[in-house]
Amino acid sequence: MKRNILVALACICFVTTPAISMAAPYVSASVGASIAGEAKFDGRPHDLKECAVFNGAVGYDLSLIRLELGIDYQSHPYVGRPEWGDLSFLTVSLNGYLDFDTGKGFAPYIMAGTGVTDVNTGDDYVNSTAFSLQAGAGVGIPLAKSITADLGYRFLRPVNLKSIKAESVDWNSHNILAGLRFGF
């Protein structure tokens, strides 16, 4: 059994070493609009306004697959409740992308990620960190040898989010982003 495990690990190392050595690092930045789903505090709905979303990432392009560490920020004002402040989200996530080479000057992609989201309200009713999931799709358009324009959609959802009173908080957002990737 130990021998089989060692052989499997050796094979994985043998196969992945060339892929990592061919990896092209990149950084990316994007900005867009976040359309919040209804926020529910213990089942009670509260409407949120749309807001700007900001994203930055560092990653590795392995040809058709990309892996990145990203950070996103968005802060939604409550509709009709300025005294509550904003519901803000800071997300750090590990994302994987699958690029589809069309050979026609653009590359559609799908993505999925997981991470943690720090959630805060202006009145500290929610001040917690939760596991989060995201998924999306988009298209990359090469502008130069190492610069790619990116237009994409992401769905973000923190899981098992709680208020300071241990009430469940249910929220998600739909984000439309435009940005640039700079390869090295």
KADA-V240936 format. One line per field, one symbol per residue. psi: psi as a letter, one per 20 degrees, with the letter a starting at -180 (. if undefined). Layout:
psi->???
//
This chain:
psi->ghgggggggggggghhghghhjpoqrqqqrqbppoprpppolipqpqqqqrqpppqqqapokeipqpqoqpqpqopqqpjmhiibqoqpoppqpqpqoqooijjjqoqqqqqrqbqpppqqhjjhpmrpqqqqqqarappophrhjppqpprppppoqplpqrijkqqppqrqoppqpaqpoq.
//
